Amino acid sequence: MNSKLPQVIFKTRVREDLNTTSEFVWKDLDTEHYFANTKAILFSLPGAFTPVCSTLQLPSFEQLYSKFQVFRIDRIYCVSVNDSFVMNSWFESLNIKNITAIPDGSGEFTRKMGMLVKKDNLGFGMRSWRYAAIVDNCVVQKLFVEPGFSDNAADDPYEVSSPQNILDYLEKSQL
């Protein structure tokens, strides 16, 4: 793969002091902020508070976080075409501590990744297709895209981009 991640600015709401319950402030954080000089897993999903995303995908990445560290994965990021308020509330509701939310409210990053699809059939508007990537210093090393990529897809597959599938790949590629 070896393609560079798109350079965008993410409009985020973060705590001024990450070690307290201080107030959230607006920060413009770019792709380099998240991915420069780090090895990461990036996964994207159709939306916060949706069934598969909330019951399987995000919680599974959280539960398997330590297993990814064995493969020198520094960070795991979840990006979704949702604003920062929604992403922060969603992570808080699921008690997510090890995964970092990246809000792509306008869908710019997702569009530049080539993963923006219409989900008007579900009343969602424009959203991300489900995918994951292994990223090293802003370069995509391996991409895991669910089959059936299309606008208004009848199905929402979840297997190829699952954390277990990525772990299986990492285990096999270490041989």
C-alpha positions in Angstrom: 0.0 0.0 0.0 2.5 2.6 1.3 0.3 5.7 0.6 0.4 8.8 2.7 -2.6 9.7 4.8 -4.5 12.8 3.6 -3.4 16.0 5.4 -6.5 17.6 7.0 -7.4 19.6 10.1 -9.7 18.0 12.6 -11.9 20.3 14.7 -11.7 18.7 18.1 -12.9 19.4 21.6 -10.3 18.4 24.2 -9.7 19.0 27.8 -7.2 21.7 28.6 -5.5 19.4 31.1 -5.9 15.7 30.2 -5.3 14.6 33.8 -8.3 16.5 35.2 -12.0 17.1 34.5 -11.2 20.6 33.2 -13.4 22.2 30.6 -13.2 21.2 27.0 -11.7 23.7 24.5 -11.5 23.8 20.7 -8.3 22.6 19.1 -7.4 22.2 15.5 -5.4 19.0 15.3 -4.0 17.9 12.0 -3.1 14.5 10.6 0.5 15.0 11.6 -0.5 15.6 15.2 -2.0 12.1 15.4 0.1 10.0 13.1 3.6 11.5 12.8 6.4 9.4 14.3 4.0 6.8 15.6 2.8 3.3 14.5 -0.9 3.2 14.8 -4.1 1.4 14.0 -6.7 3.6 12.4 -10.3 2.3 12.1 -13.3 4.0 10.7 -17.0 3.2 11.0 -20.3 4.6 9.9 -21.3 6.3 13.1 -21.2 6.8 16.8 -24.0 5.2 18.8 -24.9 2.8 16.0 -25.4 -0.9 16.8 -22.3 -2.7 15.4 -20.0 0.2 16.1 -21.1 0.5 19.7 -21.5 -3.1 20.7 -18.7 -4.8 18.7 -16.2 -2.7 16.9 -15.2 0.1 19.3 -15.4 -2.1 22.4 -13.4 -4.9 20.8 -10.6 -2.5 19.9 -10.6 -1.3 23.5 -10.6 -4.8 24.9 -7.7 -6.0 22.7 -5.6 -2.8 23.1 -2.8 -4.6 25.0 -2.6 -7.3 22.4 -1.8 -4.6 19.8 1.0 -3.3 21.9 2.8 -6.6 21.5 3.2 -5.6 17.9 4.6 -2.2 18.7 1.4 -0.4 18.0 1.7 2.9 19.8 -1.9 4.3 19.3 -5.3 3.2 18.1 -7.6 5.8 16.5 -11.2 5.7 15.7 -12.4 8.1 13.0 -16.0 8.7 12.1 -18.0 11.3 10.2 -19.4 12.7 13.4 -18.6 16.0 15.2 -16.4 16.2 18.3 -19.3 16.6 20.7 -20.9 13.3 19.5 -17.5 11.4 19.5 -16.6 12.6 23.0 -20.1 11.6 24.4 -20.0 8.3 22.7 -16.5 7.4 24.1 -17.6 8.5 27.5 -20.8 6.4 27.4 -18.7 3.3 26.6 -16.0 4.2 29.1 -13.3 4.1 26.3 -9.9 4.9 27.7 -7.3 3.4 25.3 -8.6 4.4 21.9 -8.5 8.0 20.7 -11.5 9.5 18.9 -10.9 11.6 15.8 -13.9 13.6 14.8 -14.3 14.0 11.0 -17.4 16.1 11.2 -17.3 17.4 7.6 -16.1 14.1 6.2 -13.0 15.7 4.6 -10.5 13.1 5.8 -12.9 10.2 4.9 -13.5 11.7 1.5 -9.8 12.1 0.8 -9.3 8.5 2.0 -11.8 7.5 -0.7 -14.1 6.0 1.9 -17.0 8.5 1.9 -20.4 6.9 1.0 -24.0 7.9 1.0 -26.1 6.2 3.6 -29.3 8.0 2.7 -31.1 4.7 2.8 -30.6 4.7 6.6 -31.2 8.5 7.0 -27.5 9.0 7.8 -26.4 11.2 4.9 -22.7 11.0 4.1 -20.7 8.5 6.2 -17.6 6.4 6.2 -17.4 3.0 4.8 -16.1 0.6 7.4 -12.3 0.1 7.1 -9.1 -0.1 9.2 -5.4 0.6 8.5 -2.0 0.0 9.9 -0.2 3.3 9.7 3.4 4.0 10.3 4.5 7.7 10.5 1.6 8.9 8.4 2.0 6.1 5.8 -0.6 3.4 5.3 1.2 0.1 5.5 -1.9 -2.2 5.1 -5.6 -1.4 4.5 -8.5 -3.6 5.5 -11.7 -2.6 3.6 -15.0 -4.3 4.1 -16.4 -5.8 0.9 -19.4 -4.3 -1.0 -18.2 -0.6 -0.9 -21.0 1.4 -2.4 -23.4 4.2 -1.8 -26.6 3.1 0.1 -25.4 -0.4 0.5 -28.0 -2.8 1.8 -25.4 -4.6 4.0 -23.0 -3.3 6.6 -20.3 -5.9 6.7 -18.0 -6.2 9.7 -15.2 -8.8 9.5 -12.2 -7.6 7.4 -11.8 -4.5 9.6 -12.3 -6.2 12.9 -9.5 -6.0 15.5 -9.2 -9.8 15.6 -8.6 -9.9 11.8 -5.9 -7.2 12.1 -4.3 -9.1 15.0 -4.3 -12.3 12.9 -2.6 -10.4 10.1 0.0 -9.0 12.4 0.7 -12.4 13.9 1.1 -14.0 10.4 3.3 -11.1 9.1 5.7 -11.5 12.0 6.7 -15.0 10.7 
